[in-house]
Every structure is written in C-alpha cells, then in structure tokens.
Amino acid sequence: DSIVKPVGHALCQCPGLVDSSLSCVENYDGMLFEIAEISRSRFDRLRSSADWKSMRKLMRAFFSEAWCGEADGADCIDELGRVYHGMAVFLDNSFAGNDVCLSGVRLAGKLERYLAAFRDFSAKEYVYAYLDMEKAFFCDSDCAEEIADGLYSCCAKKAMETVRRKSTKKALIKTVESVWGLVFEEKLPNINKLMTVMDLEKFCGKQTDVYGRINDACDALEA
C-alpha cells in the first residue's frame, strides 16, 4: 500500500508522468551502456523501431486510466492495492506448496506448459498455454467465488473495459508489431485472442456465473 497507492494516485492526477517517463527512454543517450562497456546495438534498434505514439496511448490506458476514479463507491486505487495483496497471497501459497484456490499448485501442469512456451519463444503455443492456464485459474467453479472475492470488483471490471476497448487494443497491437521482429522469428500471435481474458464473464462462459453476477450488480449501481 505504501507504494501502490501514492504512485497510483500520482499517475491518475498527473498522467503526463507516463509521457515523461517514456520520453526519457526514447531519448536516452545510452551512457550506461558505455560505462558498463555493454553493446547498445539492440537497445538502439528497439528504440528506433518502437512505435512510441502507440506505446504512449497504451501506457496511458494501463497506468493513468484503467484504475483511476471510483466504482461502486470505492476508490479504485485502493482496490488495486487489494488486488496486489491477492496476488501476493497467490505467490505465498504457491511457494509454500498449498493446494488452495489462490495458488499455482492447482495449475501445476498448465503453468509448466505456459512457462515452457515462454522459455522456448513459441508464440502460438504461448497463446494456447496462457489462455488454458487463465481459464483454469479464473473459471474453475469450485474456486471462482474465492478468486473473484480476492481479485475482481467493479473497479476491476472498469479497468478491464478500459484495457479491452478498441483504441487500446489497436495501440497494443501496433506497439508489439513495431518490435516483435527484432526479438522473435515467429509470426505475431493473435493478440485479440489473448485479450479475451479481459472479459471474464464471456471468457468463463457457462463454467461459472460469478463474474456475470458481479458485472450485473456493478451495472445496476451505475444506472
């Protein structure tokens, strides 16, 4: 909370911080590479290829819009702190080997497949492994209620709506396209398919109605 809340509120109140931070990266003179005697060629290629305009739109959406404001009477930055706490509980349980809902233990095989795809730079396999893992985590009918209680709310719904809106997805695709070929030889994965997890009600479908019930309650409060 001592980090998430002040930084979150600062980004909401002064979105120009995002642009300033990216400008520092875009215009960095590379002095650190020279001091450390490390080749800066890859950094220079990434910097010249990156679509900075799209990246700024993307970063504004993620850091200066998604969790700003209120929903259901709650300060969404405070809610973001609660989400980070839930993620910390997930990590603690995972490392402790606790086979509970908020733990990677119950995702064992699917998590291993995801990490293998990431390690092997297999873009197509990564998409399927990621979605399979996320579905197992969020949509399991025995755990969805507890997952939603720890990680989902009207603020999370609002944030996901911001992230999956057409302009944000367009900026994401253009940003990734601009640097993808410098890192990977494979074709760019289907980002629209990856983004389906940003609508948990549709993503989980008939497996659980938890997210749909929360969404309906949030919509009723806004009406």
C-alpha positions as CSV (number, residue, x, y, z in Angstrom):
1,D,0.0,0.0,0.0
2,S,2.9,2.4,0.8
3,I,3.9,2.1,-2.9
4,V,0.8,1.3,-4.9
5,K,-1.5,4.0,-3.5
6,P,0.8,7.1,-3.8
7,V,2.2,6.1,-7.2
8,G,-1.3,5.2,-8.4
9,H,-2.8,8.4,-7.3
10,A,0.1,10.4,-8.7
11,L,-0.4,8.8,-12.2
12,C,-4.1,9.4,-12.1
13,Q,-3.7,13.1,-11.1
14,C,-0.8,13.7,-13.4
15,P,-1.0,11.4,-16.5
16,G,1.9,13.4,-18.1
17,L,4.2,11.4,-15.8
18,V,3.7,8.4,-18.2
19,D,4.7,10.5,-21.3
20,S,7.7,12.0,-19.4
21,S,8.9,8.5,-18.4
22,L,8.6,7.2,-22.0
23,S,10.3,10.3,-23.4
24,C,13.3,9.5,-21.1
25,V,13.6,6.1,-22.6
26,E,13.0,7.3,-26.2
27,N,15.7,10.0,-25.9
28,Y,18.1,8.1,-23.6
29,D,21.7,8.7,-24.7
30,G,22.9,5.3,-23.7
31,M,25.6,6.5,-21.3
32,L,25.1,3.5,-19.0
33,F,25.9,1.1,-21.8
34,E,29.2,2.9,-22.4
35,I,30.1,3.0,-18.7
36,A,29.4,-0.8,-18.4
37,E,31.1,-1.5,-21.7
38,I,28.0,-3.3,-23.0
39,S,26.9,-3.2,-26.6
40,R,24.0,-0.9,-27.1
41,S,23.1,-2.0,-30.6
42,R,20.0,-4.0,-29.6
43,F,18.7,-1.1,-27.5
44,D,19.3,1.3,-30.4
45,R,17.4,-1.0,-32.8
46,L,14.5,-1.3,-30.4
47,R,14.4,2.4,-29.8
48,S,14.3,3.3,-33.5
49,S,11.8,0.6,-34.3
50,A,9.3,1.1,-31.5
51,D,6.0,2.9,-32.2
52,W,6.3,5.4,-29.4
53,K,3.0,7.1,-30.2
54,S,1.1,3.8,-29.8
55,M,3.1,2.9,-26.7
56,R,2.2,6.2,-25.1
57,K,-1.5,5.5,-25.7
58,L,-1.1,2.0,-24.3
59,M,0.7,3.1,-21.2
60,R,-1.8,5.9,-20.5
61,A,-4.6,3.4,-20.7
62,F,-2.9,0.9,-18.4
63,F,-1.4,3.4,-15.8
64,S,-3.4,6.6,-16.0
65,E,-6.9,5.5,-16.8
66,A,-7.7,1.9,-16.0
67,W,-7.7,2.1,-12.2
68,C,-8.4,5.9,-11.9
69,G,-11.6,7.2,-10.3
70,E,-14.3,5.3,-8.4
71,A,-16.7,2.4,-8.9
72,D,-19.3,1.1,-6.5
73,G,-18.3,4.0,-4.2
74,A,-14.8,2.6,-3.8
75,D,-11.5,4.4,-4.7
76,C,-10.2,2.1,-7.4
77,I,-6.5,2.8,-6.5
78,D,-7.4,1.3,-3.0
79,E,-9.0,-1.6,-4.8
80,L,-5.8,-2.0,-6.9
81,G,-3.9,-2.4,-3.6
82,R,-6.4,-5.2,-2.6
83,V,-5.7,-6.9,-5.9
84,Y,-1.9,-6.8,-5.4
85,H,-2.5,-8.2,-1.9
86,G,-4.4,-11.1,-3.5
87,M,-1.6,-11.7,-5.9
88,A,0.9,-11.8,-3.0
89,V,-1.3,-14.4,-1.3
90,F,-1.2,-16.4,-4.5
91,L,2.6,-16.3,-4.6
92,D,2.9,-17.1,-0.9
93,N,0.6,-20.1,-1.3
94,S,2.4,-21.3,-4.4
95,F,5.8,-21.2,-2.9
96,A,4.6,-22.9,0.2
97,G,3.0,-25.7,-1.8
98,N,-0.5,-25.0,-0.6
99,D,-3.1,-26.6,-2.9
100,V,-5.8,-24.0,-2.5
101,C,-7.7,-21.8,-4.9
102,L,-5.3,-18.8,-4.7
103,S,-2.3,-20.9,-5.5
104,G,-0.3,-22.0,-8.6
105,V,-0.2,-25.6,-7.2
106,R,-3.6,-26.4,-8.6
107,L,-2.4,-25.1,-12.0
108,A,0.8,-27.3,-12.0
109,G,0.6,-28.9,-15.4
110,K,-0.8,-25.8,-17.1
111,L,1.7,-23.4,-15.5
112,E,4.6,-25.6,-16.6
113,R,3.2,-25.6,-20.2
114,Y,3.0,-21.8,-20.1
115,L,6.5,-21.4,-18.8
116,A,7.9,-23.8,-21.4
117,A,6.2,-21.9,-24.2
118,F,7.6,-18.6,-22.8
119,R,11.1,-20.2,-22.4
120,D,11.1,-21.7,-26.0
121,F,9.8,-18.4,-27.6
122,S,6.9,-20.4,-29.1
123,A,4.4,-17.7,-29.8
124,K,1.5,-19.9,-31.0
125,E,1.9,-22.3,-28.1
126,Y,2.2,-19.4,-25.7
127,V,-1.3,-18.1,-26.6
128,Y,-2.9,-21.5,-26.1
129,A,-1.0,-22.2,-22.9
130,Y,-1.7,-18.8,-21.4
131,L,-5.5,-19.0,-22.1
132,D,-5.6,-22.6,-20.8
133,M,-3.9,-21.5,-17.6
134,E,-6.1,-18.4,-17.1
135,K,-9.3,-20.4,-17.7
136,A,-8.2,-23.0,-15.1
137,F,-7.4,-20.2,-12.6
138,F,-10.4,-17.9,-13.1
139,C,-13.2,-20.2,-14.3
140,D,-13.0,-23.3,-12.0
141,S,-16.5,-23.5,-10.5
142,D,-15.1,-24.6,-7.2
143,C,-12.7,-21.6,-6.9
144,A,-14.3,-18.8,-8.9
145,E,-16.1,-17.3,-5.9
146,E,-12.9,-17.1,-3.9
147,I,-10.9,-15.8,-6.8
148,A,-13.5,-13.1,-7.5
149,D,-13.6,-12.1,-3.9
150,G,-9.8,-11.6,-3.9
151,L,-9.2,-10.2,-7.4
152,Y,-12.4,-9.0,-9.0
153,S,-14.7,-6.0,-8.3
154,C,-16.5,-3.1,-10.0
155,C,-13.1,-1.4,-10.3
156,A,-11.5,-4.4,-11.9
157,K,-14.4,-4.6,-14.3
158,K,-13.9,-0.9,-15.2
159,A,-10.2,-1.5,-15.6
160,M,-10.7,-4.4,-17.9
161,E,-13.2,-2.5,-20.0
162,T,-10.5,0.3,-20.5
163,V,-7.9,-2.2,-21.4
164,R,-10.0,-4.1,-24.0
165,R,-11.5,-1.1,-25.7
166,K,-10.8,-0.8,-29.4
167,S,-8.3,2.0,-29.2
168,T,-6.3,0.3,-26.5
169,K,-6.1,-3.0,-28.4
170,K,-5.1,-1.1,-31.5
171,A,-2.3,0.6,-29.6
172,L,-1.2,-2.7,-28.1
173,I,-1.0,-4.5,-31.5
174,K,0.9,-1.6,-33.1
175,T,3.3,-1.4,-30.2
176,V,4.0,-5.2,-30.3
177,E,4.2,-5.3,-34.1
178,S,6.9,-2.5,-34.1
179,V,9.4,-4.5,-32.0
180,W,8.3,-8.1,-32.5
181,G,10.5,-8.9,-35.4
182,L,13.6,-7.8,-33.5
183,V,13.1,-10.4,-30.8
184,F,11.1,-13.3,-32.4
185,E,11.3,-15.1,-35.8
186,E,7.8,-16.4,-35.4
187,K,4.6,-14.7,-36.7
188,L,3.0,-12.3,-34.2
189,P,0.5,-14.2,-32.0
190,N,-3.2,-13.4,-32.1
191,I,-3.4,-10.6,-29.6
192,N,-7.2,-10.3,-29.9
193,K,-7.4,-13.9,-28.7
194,L,-5.1,-13.1,-25.8
195,M,-7.3,-10.2,-24.8
196,T,-10.4,-12.4,-24.4
197,V,-9.4,-12.9,-20.8
198,M,-10.1,-9.2,-20.2
199,D,-13.9,-10.1,-20.2
200,L,-14.1,-12.8,-17.5
201,E,-17.9,-13.2,-17.9
202,K,-17.6,-14.2,-21.5
203,F,-14.2,-15.9,-21.1
204,C,-15.5,-18.3,-18.5
205,G,-18.9,-18.8,-20.2
206,K,-21.0,-21.5,-18.6
207,Q,-18.3,-22.7,-16.2
208,T,-19.3,-20.1,-13.6
209,D,-21.7,-17.2,-13.3
210,V,-19.7,-15.4,-10.6
211,Y,-18.3,-12.6,-12.8
212,G,-21.6,-12.1,-14.6
213,R,-23.4,-11.6,-11.2
214,I,-20.7,-9.1,-10.2
215,N,-21.0,-7.3,-13.5
216,D,-24.8,-7.1,-13.3
217,A,-24.5,-5.6,-9.8
218,C,-22.0,-3.0,-10.9
219,D,-24.1,-2.1,-13.9
220,A,-27.2,-1.7,-11.6
221,L,-25.2,0.7,-9.4
222,E,-24.2,2.8,-12.4
223,A,-27.8,3.0,-13.8
